[in-house]
Amino acid sequence: MVYKKQLKYNPDDFNEAELQHFFDYEYQDRGMLKWQGFFLSDHTSALNKEKEEQRPIRRSKQSEDEISRHLMQAWQSKQKVILQLEEVDDDQVPQELSGVIAGYRENEIVVQRTDSERNVMVLLDSVRNIRNEN
């Protein structure tokens, strides 16, 4: 004997436009929430440890001449650099910006970020340290 469950709705009752409207405007996907049950405590602790290791350390403040020299070299050679800014977050972790120096204007630097297509303007006075990205 084959058990067939009676469907609540007949699939032929819906047209393509109604289905598309439902998925575009009414259906709420839970996104990553549905996957959180798959993370074990070992995974979570490993991810947290990796995150801690990637925290940037506060580097020594370079002189304006040294920063200017590094910026000029990076701009001419189109090397990727990491700029450490004077700004820190709530945990006193310095903000870092990585990318290619795309240009400059008076006291501003134009950085083409490696993680996006957008250019970022950075005040020259806000740069604490610059180094080549390895």
N, C-alpha and C positions, 0 to 999 in steps of 0.2 A: 504494500500500500504506500503510495506517495502522498506525503503531506504537503498540501499547498495552502499557504497562508493567504487569507483574503486581504487584498490591498485596500487601504483606507481611501486612496484616491486612484483613479484611473489615469495612467500617464498620458493618455490621449486627450485628457481634459485641459491640458496646458499647452499654450503655444510658445514659440521661441521668444517672442517679445516679452511675455509675462515672466518667463524664467530669467531672462537677462535683467529685467527690471528688479526682480527679487534679489538676485545676487549682487547687482550694482548698488542698490539703495537700502535694502532691508536686512540682508544677512550680515551678521557680525561675526567675523572670523576671530577666534581667540588668539591667533598668532602664535607666539612662542609659549604662551601659557600651556598649550596642550602638550608641549615637549618637556616641560620642567620635571615631570615625573620620571623621566629617563635618566636624569643626572643622579648618580650615586654620591655619597658623601666623599668618597675618594676623588671623584671627578671635581667636585666643588672645591675641595681643599687644594687640589693641584692647580685649578684655575686661579684661586685666590693667591697662591704662592707665586705663580707666574706673573700675576698683576703686580705684586709687591716688588718683584725683581726688576720690573720694567719702569719703576718710578724713577724719574730723573733726579740726579743729585744736584745740589746747588754748587755751581762752579764758580771759580774766582772771577771777579770783575776785571775785564780787560780794559786797557786804556782806549780812548777814542781813536788814537792813531792806529793801534793794533786792530781794532774793529774795522776801521776804514780800509786798512791794508787787506784784511781777510775778505771784506766785501768786494773790493776791486778785483782781487784774484778770482773769487768765485763768480763774479759777473762776467769777467773776460773768458774764463774757461768753461762756463755753464755747468759748474760742479754743484752737486746737491750739498747743501749745508744744513746745519741745525742751529737755529738761533735760540738762545735761552734769554728770556725776557726778565725784567725786574719784577714783573707781576707774579704773585703766588696765589694758589687757591686756598681754600679753607684749612687744608691739612699742611700748609706751608710748603707745598710742592711747587717748584718753579714751573712756569708755563714754558713750553718749548714749541717751536714751529719749525718744520722741516720743508725744504723745497729748493727751488732754483731762484737765484736773484735775477729777476726779470728787468729791473731798472731802478732808478732812483729819481727823486725830485726834492730839491732843497734839503730838508731834514727828514725825509721819508724814504723808506725802502719799499720796493714792490717785490713781493715774494710770490712765485707761482708754486702753490702747495703741491706736494707729491700725492696727497690723498684726495685731491679734487681738482677740477678744472679752473676754479676761481683764483684770482689774484688777491693777495692781502696786502694792505698798506700798513707798514710798521714804522713808528717813530724811531729815529736813530737813537734818541736819548733813552728809549726803553729797552735797548739791547744790552744785556749784561755780558754775554759771552757768545762767540761764534766758533764753530768747528766744522770740519768736513764730515759728511755722513759716510760711515763705513759700512 
